[in-house]
Amino acid sequence: MADDARVGILGYGIGGRIFHAPLVAATPGLVPAVLVTANPDRAAQARAEHPEAEVVPDADALFARAGDLDLIVVTTPNRTHVPLALRAIEAGIPVVVDKPFAPTAAEAQQVVDAAKAKGVGLTVFQNRRWDSDFRTVGKVLDSGRLGEVFRFESRYDRWVPKIKDNWREFGDPAEAGGLLYDLGAHIVDQALQLFGPVTQVYAEVDRRRPGVQVDDDVFVALHHANGVRSHLWSSALAGTRNPRFRVLGDQATFTKYGLDVQEPQIKAGLRPGDDGWGVEPESDAGRLGVHDGTDRTEAVPTETGCYEAFYAQIRDALRGEADFPVDPASAVEALRVIEAAHRSGAEGRVITLGG
């Protein structure tokens, strides 16, 4: 591919405006060519922020230009992910689907099968695999200093005491709303990436805020096939700063506070390559506590976050020089776990997953 790959982005809400369009624009070899939004204010913002792109009001207008596009990004409300991804595949255009991939694992598998049958590239935007804190956990695990790991703890919390008028808060199951599908799609994916397949799922899935239609306070316990247990929390009512990660091994324990800074940096106008991009404050460095009887801890420098790596690999995949960055089969598996967690929460029991 000699020229820049032209990217069409379906949606200019938080996903399109904060993540996809800025990251595409910052990636050499990619250019945002068509942006889709029906909202007049967002359309004006899109034109101001990406004057090189054409802004159109709906998916039909984008697909009318499909012959001029090399990649389509689906970052619309969750209920539309599957039909829009299938439409891109039918047009023969590689597609990025935002998380959660689909409202159900069965629908996600349908998209995977369609892409395979058509020979079209497909990937899922699991951007938090490139978070600074998660990359640091991976580095600590690779060092072997923890010894035999037996428990992984992950918290991704927010303070959102008032219900928002947003599809993420709507109760219709087709919307795939609630925390398990929103933040849970990240923390479940991260646990699976670190420790592999899950055999058992137990969850407490609650609605805490008055009038809320979806889960807003969740705990999920996973038993991985390798014996590790993952304990995952997410709440819309967490008013204190809790550990983001804690990993327990028989030789040491790693604890990490603070959250990756790339999302707030993009909101503030920073982009990949700018000074400080992806760099967390030194005060948020994790601590490694070594079990040698001395209560000794040492700081572990935080890795640099690099969301730009996702779209750089997309560019290379479009050129035939790399695989797409996230295997969609892994997103299907994460949805199976999320569905099991919802079932566990409803039935109050452990759910066993088939091998």
Secondary structure, 3 states (H helix, E strand, C coil): CCCCEEEEEECCCHHHHHHHHHHHHCCCCEEEEEEECCCHHHHHHHHHHCCCCEEECCHHHHHCCHHHCCEEEECCCHHHHHHHHHHHHHCCCCEEEECCCCCCHHHHHHHHHHHHHHCCCEEEECHHHHCHHHHHHHHHHHHCCCCCEEEEEEECCCECCCCCCCHHHCCCHHHCCCCCCCCHHHHHHHHHHHHCCEEEEEEEEECCCCCCCCCCEEEEEEEECCCCEEEEEEECECCCCCCCEEEEECCEEEEECCCCCHHHHHHCCCCCCCCCCCCCCHHHCEEEEECCCCCCEEEECCCCCCCHHHHHHHHHHHCCCCCCCCCHHHHHHHHHHHHHHHHHHHHCCCEECCC
